[in-house]
Amino acid sequence: LVVEDRTGALIGAGCLTEDDPTTGRLVRMSVATRARGQGIGRRLVFELESAARDRGYTRLVCETTADWSDAVGLYRATGFTETGILDGDRHFEKPLT
């Protein structure tokens, strides 16, 4: 999923992959620094979460570099719970019920 600004420049992206038949994974989530604070990240999560439900997943997971506070804040704000830190990455999950 990609987001472009009015000029067609790429300002956001995210992807949904499958970990197993019940678990989707958000990967490659990114919003351009100049476009942050406009709800683009939340919208990407919402759209990918909707796609996960359509695929029949009952859980979403994701991870981000431990010190990327914007990404950590986004995942927490969209209902993800941190499950731990491993190799410098924070891991999150969210049930889709």
C-alpha positions as CSV (number, residue, x, y, z in Angstrom):
1,L,0.0,0.0,0.0
2,V,1.4,3.4,-0.9
3,V,0.4,7.0,-0.2
4,E,1.3,9.8,-2.6
5,D,1.0,13.6,-2.1
6,R,-0.8,15.8,-4.5
7,T,2.3,16.0,-6.8
8,G,2.6,12.2,-7.0
9,A,5.5,12.0,-4.6
10,L,5.6,8.9,-2.4
11,I,5.1,9.9,1.2
12,G,4.0,6.7,2.9
13,A,4.0,2.9,2.4
14,G,3.3,-0.3,4.2
15,C,2.8,-4.0,3.4
16,L,1.0,-6.9,4.9
17,T,2.6,-10.4,4.8
18,E,1.6,-13.7,6.2
19,D,3.4,-15.3,9.1
20,D,1.0,-18.2,9.3
21,P,-2.6,-18.8,8.4
22,T,-3.9,-16.8,11.3
23,T,-1.2,-14.1,11.7
24,G,-0.5,-11.2,9.4
25,R,2.7,-9.1,9.7
26,L,3.0,-5.3,9.0
27,V,6.3,-4.7,7.2
28,R,8.0,-1.8,5.5
29,M,5.9,0.8,7.3
30,S,7.2,4.2,6.5
31,V,5.9,7.8,6.4
32,A,8.2,10.6,5.0
33,T,9.4,12.9,7.8
34,R,7.8,15.9,6.1
35,A,4.4,14.2,6.1
36,R,4.3,12.9,9.6
37,G,1.6,14.2,12.0
38,Q,-1.1,14.1,9.4
39,G,-2.6,10.7,10.3
40,I,-1.0,8.9,7.3
41,G,0.6,6.2,9.5
42,R,-2.7,5.6,11.3
43,R,-4.5,5.3,8.0
44,L,-2.0,2.9,6.6
45,V,-2.3,0.7,9.8
46,F,-6.1,0.9,9.5
47,E,-6.2,-0.1,5.8
48,L,-3.7,-3.0,6.4
49,E,-5.6,-4.1,9.4
50,S,-8.8,-4.2,7.3
51,A,-7.0,-6.3,4.6
52,A,-5.7,-8.6,7.4
53,R,-9.3,-9.2,8.5
54,D,-10.4,-9.8,4.9
55,R,-7.7,-12.5,4.7
56,G,-9.0,-14.2,7.8
57,Y,-6.1,-13.3,10.1
58,T,-6.9,-13.2,13.8
59,R,-3.7,-11.5,14.9
60,L,-1.3,-8.8,13.6
61,V,2.3,-8.5,14.5
62,C,5.0,-6.0,13.7
63,E,8.4,-4.8,14.8
64,T,10.5,-1.7,14.7
65,T,13.9,-0.5,15.8
66,A,13.8,0.0,19.5
67,D,14.7,3.7,19.5
68,W,12.4,4.8,16.6
69,S,10.0,6.6,18.9
70,D,7.6,7.7,16.2
71,A,7.0,4.1,15.0
72,V,6.7,2.9,18.6
73,G,4.2,5.6,19.3
74,L,2.2,4.8,16.1
75,Y,1.9,1.1,17.0
76,R,0.9,1.8,20.6
77,A,-1.6,4.4,19.4
78,T,-3.2,2.0,17.0
79,G,-3.8,-0.7,19.6
80,F,-0.7,-2.8,19.5
81,T,0.8,-4.2,22.6
82,E,4.6,-4.5,23.0
83,T,5.7,-8.2,23.5
84,G,9.4,-7.6,24.0
85,I,12.7,-6.4,22.6
86,L,15.0,-8.8,20.7
87,D,18.2,-7.9,18.9
88,G,17.4,-4.1,19.2
89,D,13.9,-4.4,17.8
90,R,10.6,-3.8,19.7
91,H,8.0,-6.4,18.8
92,F,4.2,-5.8,18.9
93,E,1.0,-7.7,18.4
94,K,-2.7,-6.9,18.1
95,P,-5.6,-9.4,18.2
96,L,-8.1,-8.9,15.4
97,T,-11.4,-9.7,17.2
